[in-house]
């Protein structure tokens, strides 16, 4: 008889955690009796899922009493689901789902998949952030049966800052279907989209969210374009979009808004919105950048490495260095660029003079064909180490231990 596994997540909209959740559902469905549960689907389902979907249909709330009420309602409803189905293992993705997973336990094994830094996540703020870091995490994480972290930095945080001393914690990176992603990168684009690439292009893709640092990227680009003709391409959607549009106006940058404008070659910055396949744009760019303030194991960075372009990333906690450098020792906060094994690591934008460092490095990359080709080749070799078979075996070892 197959074990019954319940995958739990807060939402199924567009995001790296949701994409990894979707991929895992496909791999577990053949091996186990799989159920997939979500707090609600009000924002839609961005990625296809395998398994039987169970929508708890409990909304979020904008005020504290509503948040508390819905939190306990989710716990009660999920506990009922676990009992009714006779769940053997519940695997949760994202912090809110982790809490509900632990508190709804009926004796099943509870596995938490922690996808990003908690100590450096700038969206965890205010008094609620204090409660999460000082109360919820150190109180609830030790009640998990097993924790999966996507990088070594998260393991250090859990052990040193959140009191997770006895719970087994394993690092399991994301995996990638290299052949499939290479095919995506080679897909054709339209004639109007081709107009974007009449100059060197700096590309990025992901949610338009404050923690992704796109405001800093735009400010940096406004300085870079004074030195070398180039364009900036952003693929993705999110709640920080309007802020970025306003910043472009302030800096006198002409931008393309996918929702309202006609696409042509005369824009400085191109906002393409959500695209099912962003890689066909990244592969045609000159360099890919990631400007996040914190990450887990960034899919955008990893997938860009398949596209035959060099990658440049903030040395933010915790994932980029683990992907781009062989030396995994903790480094002091970068103040200058670090040309590591498979890409270029850069200071985060809270470091003084970071913009000038970024401008200098990207200027060099845009003008140095040999350097670009060298780093593009290195990146392509590195990402082939994160194969499906290797990573899935680690998942199965945790699930079946």
C-alpha positions as CSV (number, residue, x, y, z in Angstrom):
1,X,0.0,0.0,0.0
2,X,1.3,3.4,-0.9
3,X,2.0,5.9,1.8
4,X,-0.3,8.9,1.9
5,X,1.4,12.2,1.5
6,X,-0.1,15.6,1.8
7,X,1.7,18.6,0.2
8,X,0.7,21.9,1.8
9,X,1.4,25.5,0.7
10,X,-0.1,28.9,1.4
11,X,-1.0,29.7,-2.2
12,X,-0.4,28.5,-5.8
13,X,0.4,31.8,-7.5
14,X,3.5,32.8,-9.4
15,X,6.7,32.3,-7.3
16,X,9.8,30.1,-7.0
17,X,8.5,28.1,-4.1
18,X,5.3,27.4,-5.9
19,X,7.2,26.3,-9.0
20,X,9.3,23.9,-6.9
21,X,6.1,22.7,-5.2
22,X,4.6,21.9,-8.5
23,X,7.6,20.0,-9.8
24,X,7.7,17.9,-6.6
25,X,4.0,17.0,-6.9
26,X,4.7,15.5,-10.3
27,X,7.6,13.4,-8.9
28,X,5.7,12.2,-5.8
29,X,2.4,11.3,-7.6
30,X,3.6,8.1,-9.1
31,X,5.3,6.8,-6.0
32,X,2.8,7.8,-3.3
33,X,-0.9,8.4,-2.8
34,X,-0.6,12.2,-3.2
35,X,-2.8,15.1,-2.0
36,X,-2.1,18.7,-2.5
37,X,-3.6,21.3,-0.1
38,X,-3.6,25.1,-0.3
39,X,-5.0,27.8,2.0
40,X,-7.0,29.2,-0.9
41,X,-6.8,29.7,-4.7
42,X,-8.2,33.2,-4.9
43,X,-5.1,34.3,-6.8
44,X,-5.3,31.4,-9.2
45,X,-3.1,28.4,-9.9
46,X,0.1,29.5,-11.8
47,X,1.6,26.0,-12.2
48,X,0.1,22.6,-13.0
49,X,-0.2,20.2,-10.1
50,X,-0.4,16.4,-9.7
51,X,-2.3,14.7,-6.9
52,X,-5.8,15.4,-5.5
53,X,-6.3,19.1,-4.8
54,X,-7.8,20.1,-1.5
55,X,-8.6,23.8,-1.3
56,X,-9.1,24.8,2.4
57,X,-10.8,28.0,1.0
58,X,-9.8,30.1,4.0
59,X,-8.8,33.7,3.0
60,X,-6.2,35.9,4.4
61,X,-7.0,39.1,6.3
62,X,-5.8,42.6,6.5
63,X,-6.4,43.1,10.2
64,X,-4.9,41.2,13.2
65,X,-8.2,39.7,14.7
66,X,-9.0,38.3,11.2
67,X,-5.5,36.9,10.8
68,X,-5.7,35.1,14.2
69,X,-9.2,33.7,13.5
70,X,-8.2,32.4,10.0
71,X,-5.0,31.0,11.3
72,X,-6.8,28.8,13.8
73,X,-9.5,28.0,11.3
74,X,-6.8,26.6,8.9
75,X,-5.3,24.5,11.7
76,X,-8.7,22.9,12.6
77,X,-9.7,22.3,8.9
78,X,-6.3,20.8,8.0
79,X,-6.4,18.5,11.0
80,X,-9.8,17.3,9.9
81,X,-8.4,16.6,6.4
82,X,-5.4,14.7,7.8
83,X,-7.6,12.5,10.0
84,X,-10.2,11.9,7.2
85,X,-7.5,10.9,4.7
86,X,-5.2,9.0,7.1
87,X,-2.2,11.1,6.1
88,X,1.2,9.5,6.8
89,X,3.4,12.4,5.9
90,X,2.7,16.2,5.5
91,X,5.3,18.3,3.7
92,X,4.8,22.0,3.9
93,X,6.2,24.9,1.8
94,X,6.4,28.5,3.0
95,X,6.3,29.8,6.6
96,X,2.6,30.1,7.2
97,X,2.0,26.5,5.9
98,X,4.8,25.3,8.2
99,X,3.1,26.6,11.3
100,X,-0.3,25.1,10.3
101,X,1.4,21.8,9.5
102,X,3.0,21.6,12.9
103,X,0.0,22.6,14.9
104,X,-2.5,20.4,13.0
105,X,-0.5,17.2,13.6
106,X,-2.4,13.9,14.2
107,X,0.7,11.8,14.6
108,X,1.9,11.9,11.0
109,X,5.4,12.9,10.1
110,X,5.7,16.6,9.6
111,X,8.4,17.7,7.1
112,X,9.0,21.5,6.6
113,X,10.6,22.7,3.4
114,X,12.2,26.1,4.2
115,X,12.8,28.0,1.0
116,X,14.6,31.2,2.1
117,X,16.5,33.1,4.8
118,X,14.4,34.1,7.8
119,X,17.0,36.4,9.4
120,X,17.5,38.5,6.3
121,X,14.0,38.6,4.8
122,X,13.1,42.2,4.7
123,X,9.4,41.4,4.3
124,X,9.5,40.1,7.9
125,X,9.1,43.4,9.7
126,X,7.3,45.3,12.4
127,X,5.9,43.8,15.6
128,X,4.4,40.9,13.7
129,X,7.9,40.2,12.3
130,X,9.3,40.2,15.8
131,X,6.6,37.7,16.9
132,X,7.4,35.5,14.0
133,X,11.2,35.5,14.6
134,X,11.2,35.5,18.4
135,X,8.2,33.3,19.1
136,X,6.7,31.3,16.3
137,X,9.9,30.1,14.6
138,X,11.9,29.1,17.8
139,X,8.7,27.6,19.4
140,X,7.3,25.7,16.5
141,X,10.2,24.6,14.2
142,X,11.6,22.2,16.9
143,X,8.3,20.3,16.7
144,X,8.9,19.3,13.1
145,X,10.0,15.7,12.5
146,X,12.4,16.7,9.7
147,X,13.4,20.0,8.0
148,X,14.6,20.4,4.4
149,X,16.5,23.6,3.7
150,X,17.4,24.7,0.2
151,X,20.9,26.0,1.2
152,X,23.5,25.7,4.0
153,X,22.9,29.2,5.2
154,X,19.4,28.4,6.3
155,X,20.7,25.4,8.2
156,X,23.1,27.7,10.1
157,X,20.2,30.1,10.9
158,X,18.0,27.3,12.2
159,X,20.7,25.9,14.4
160,X,22.1,29.2,15.7
161,X,19.2,31.6,15.8
162,X,15.9,29.6,16.0
163,X,16.8,26.8,18.5
164,X,16.5,23.9,16.1
165,X,19.0,21.6,17.7
166,X,17.6,18.1,17.7
167,X,15.4,18.1,14.5
168,X,17.2,16.5,11.5
169,X,17.9,19.1,8.9
170,X,19.0,18.2,5.4
171,X,20.0,20.5,2.5
172,X,18.2,19.6,-0.7
173,X,18.7,21.9,-3.6
174,X,16.3,22.6,-6.4
175,X,16.7,20.4,-9.5
176,X,16.4,21.3,-13.2
177,X,15.5,19.5,-16.4
178,X,18.4,20.8,-18.4
179,X,17.2,19.6,-21.8
180,X,13.7,21.0,-21.3
181,X,15.0,24.4,-20.2
182,X,17.5,24.5,-23.1
183,X,14.6,23.9,-25.5
184,X,12.6,26.7,-23.8
185,X,15.6,29.1,-24.2
186,X,15.6,28.4,-28.0
187,X,12.0,29.1,-28.6
188,X,11.2,31.8,-31.2
189,X,10.1,35.3,-30.2
190,X,7.9,37.6,-32.3
191,X,9.2,40.3,-34.6
192,X,8.0,43.0,-32.3
193,X,9.8,41.3,-29.4
194,X,13.0,41.1,-31.4
195,X,13.0,44.9,-31.5
196,X,14.1,44.9,-27.9
197,X,17.5,43.4,-28.7
198,X,18.9,46.0,-31.1
199,X,21.3,47.0,-28.3
200,X,23.0,45.0,-25.5
201,X,20.3,43.9,-23.0
202,X,20.5,43.3,-19.3
203,X,17.8,40.9,-18.3
204,X,16.1,39.8,-15.0
205,X,13.0,37.8,-14.3
206,X,10.9,37.1,-11.3
207,X,8.1,38.7,-9.2
208,X,8.1,42.5,-9.1
209,X,8.5,42.6,-5.3
210,X,10.5,44.9,-3.1
211,X,12.9,42.2,-1.9
212,X,13.9,41.5,-5.5
213,X,15.8,44.8,-5.6
214,X,14.5,46.0,-9.0
215,X,14.3,49.6,-7.8
216,X,18.1,49.5,-7.1
217,X,18.6,47.8,-10.5
218,X,16.7,50.6,-12.3
219,X,18.7,53.3,-10.4
220,X,21.9,51.5,-11.3
221,X,20.9,51.1,-15.0
222,X,20.2,54.9,-15.2
223,X,23.9,55.4,-14.5
224,X,25.2,52.6,-16.6
225,X,23.4,53.7,-19.8
226,X,25.4,57.0,-19.6
227,X,28.6,54.9,-20.1
228,X,27.4,52.3,-22.6
229,X,24.3,52.0,-24.8
230,X,22.1,49.3,-23.4
231,X,18.6,48.3,-22.4
232,X,17.0,46.7,-19.3
233,X,14.5,43.9,-19.6
234,X,12.3,42.8,-16.7
235,X,10.0,39.7,-17.1
236,X,7.5,39.2,-14.3
237,X,4.5,40.8,-12.5
238,X,3.9,41.8,-8.9
239,X,2.6,44.3,-6.4
240,X,5.7,46.5,-6.7
241,X,5.1,47.3,-10.4
242,X,3.6,50.7,-10.0
243,X,6.5,51.8,-7.7
244,X,8.9,50.8,-10.5
245,X,6.9,52.7,-13.1
246,X,7.0,55.8,-10.9
247,X,10.7,55.4,-10.4
248,X,11.3,55.3,-14.2
249,X,9.3,58.5,-14.6
250,X,11.4,60.2,-11.9
251,X,14.6,59.1,-13.6
252,X,13.3,60.1,-17.1
253,X,13.5,56.6,-18.4
254,X,11.2,55.6,-21.1
255,X,9.5,52.3,-20.2
256,X,7.3,49.8,-22.0
257,X,4.3,48.6,-20.0
258,X,3.0,45.3,-21.3
259,X,-0.5,46.1,-20.3
260,X,-0.9,49.3,-22.3
261,X,1.9,50.1,-24.7
262,X,2.9,49.2,-28.2
263,X,6.2,47.3,-28.3
264,X,9.0,48.8,-30.3
265,X,12.8,49.5,-30.1
266,X,12.6,53.0,-28.6
267,X,12.2,52.2,-24.9
268,X,14.9,52.1,-22.3
269,X,13.3,49.6,-20.0
270,X,10.9,46.8,-21.0
271,X,8.4,45.4,-18.5
272,X,7.1,42.3,-20.2
273,X,4.8,41.0,-17.4
274,X,4.4,37.4,-16.6
275,X,5.6,35.0,-19.3
276,X,5.2,31.3,-19.2
277,X,8.7,31.0,-20.8
278,X,11.0,33.9,-19.8
279,X,14.1,32.0,-20.9
280,X,13.6,32.7,-24.6
281,X,14.2,36.4,-23.7
282,X,17.0,35.8,-21.2
283,X,18.9,33.7,-23.8
284,X,18.8,36.7,-26.2
285,X,20.1,39.1,-23.6
286,X,23.7,40.0,-23.1
287,X,23.9,39.4,-19.3
288,X,21.5,38.2,-16.6
289,X,21.4,40.0,-13.3
290,X,19.8,39.2,-9.9
291,X,19.6,42.0,-7.4
292,X,17.7,40.4,-4.5
293,X,18.3,41.3,-0.8
294,X,17.8,37.7,0.3
295,X,17.1,34.4,-1.5
296,X,16.8,30.7,-0.9
297,X,17.9,28.7,-4.0
298,X,16.9,31.2,-6.7
299,X,15.3,29.4,-9.7
300,X,15.7,32.5,-11.9
301,X,19.5,32.6,-11.4
302,X,19.9,28.8,-11.9
303,X,17.7,28.8,-15.0
304,X,19.5,31.8,-16.5
305,X,22.7,29.8,-16.3
306,X,21.2,27.3,-18.8
307,X,20.7,30.1,-21.3
308,X,24.2,30.7,-22.5
309,X,24.7,34.1,-20.8
310,X,26.9,35.2,-17.9
311,X,25.2,35.8,-14.6
312,X,25.8,38.5,-12.0
313,X,24.1,38.4,-8.6
314,X,24.1,40.1,-5.3
315,X,26.0,38.1,-2.7
316,X,22.8,38.0,-0.6
317,X,21.9,35.5,2.0
318,X,22.0,32.7,1.2
319,X,21.6,31.0,-2.1
320,X,23.7,32.8,-4.8
321,X,27.1,32.0,-3.4
322,X,26.2,28.4,-3.0
323,X,25.3,28.2,-6.7
324,X,28.1,30.3,-8.1
325,X,31.2,29.6,-5.9
326,X,33.0,26.4,-5.0
327,X,34.2,27.9,-1.8
328,X,31.2,27.7,0.6
329,X,32.8,29.4,3.6
330,X,30.8,32.3,4.9
331,X,32.2,35.5,3.5
332,X,32.3,39.0,5.0
333,X,29.8,41.4,3.5
334,X,31.1,42.2,0.0
335,X,32.1,45.8,-0.7
336,X,33.5,45.1,-4.1
337,X,32.8,42.5,-6.8
338,X,33.9,38.9,-6.4
339,X,34.7,37.0,-9.7
340,X,33.9,33.5,-8.5
341,X,33.9,30.2,-10.3
342,X,30.6,30.3,-12.2
343,X,29.5,34.0,-12.1
344,X,30.1,37.3,-10.5
345,X,29.0,38.1,-7.0
346,X,28.2,41.7,-6.1
347,X,27.6,43.8,-3.0
348,X,24.0,44.2,-1.9
349,X,22.6,47.6,-2.4
350,X,22.7,48.5,1.3
351,X,26.5,48.8,1.0
352,X,27.9,52.3,0.4
353,X,29.1,52.8,-3.2
354,X,27.5,49.6,-4.4
355,X,25.9,51.3,-7.4
356,X,29.2,52.4,-8.7
357,X,30.6,48.9,-8.3
358,X,27.7,47.5,-10.2
359,X,28.0,50.0,-13.0
360,X,31.7,49.3,-13.4
361,X,31.3,45.5,-13.5
362,X,28.4,45.6,-16.0
363,X,30.2,48.1,-18.1
364,X,33.1,45.8,-18.3
365,X,30.9,42.8,-19.1
366,X,29.0,44.6,-21.9
367,X,32.3,45.5,-23.5
368,X,34.4,42.4,-23.0
369,X,33.2,39.6,-25.3
370,X,35.8,37.1,-24.0
371,X,34.8,37.6,-20.4
372,X,31.1,37.1,-21.2
373,X,31.8,33.9,-23.2
374,X,34.0,32.5,-20.5
375,X,31.4,33.0,-17.7
376,X,28.5,31.9,-19.9
377,X,30.4,28.6,-20.5
378,X,31.2,28.1,-16.8
379,X,27.6,28.8,-15.8
380,X,26.3,26.2,-18.2
381,X,28.6,23.5,-16.8
382,X,27.7,24.3,-13.2
383,X,24.0,24.1,-13.5
384,X,24.3,20.6,-14.9
385,X,25.3,19.4,-11.4
386,X,21.7,20.0,-10.1
387,X,20.2,17.1,-11.9
388,X,16.7,15.6,-11.3
389,X,17.9,12.1,-10.3
390,X,20.5,13.3,-7.7
391,X,18.1,15.8,-6.0
392,X,15.1,13.5,-6.1
393,X,17.0,10.7,-4.4
394,X,17.7,13.1,-1.5
395,X,14.0,13.9,-1.2
396,X,13.1,10.2,-1.2
397,X,15.7,9.5,1.4
398,X,14.1,12.1,3.7
399,X,10.6,11.0,3.1
400,X,11.3,7.3,3.6
401,X,13.8,7.6,6.5
